[in-house]
Amino acid sequence: IEVVPEPERTIKISLFERAAFVYLDAIIAELAIKMGKTNADMLRKHSETI
């Protein structure tokens, strides 16, 4: 019986891209806190712009 591994489901990105994503995500979280926005507010606003 041959076992075939399941393909990875993660996108291959560089360490720089991963660090930039985490950094920018933290900035967005801080801005949301300072503006008094909840995650639901941000999701609603995002869905209106698409």
Secondary structure, DSSP 8 states (H G I E B T S, - for coil): ---------S----HHHHHHHHHHHHHHHHHHHHHT--HHHHHHHHHHH-
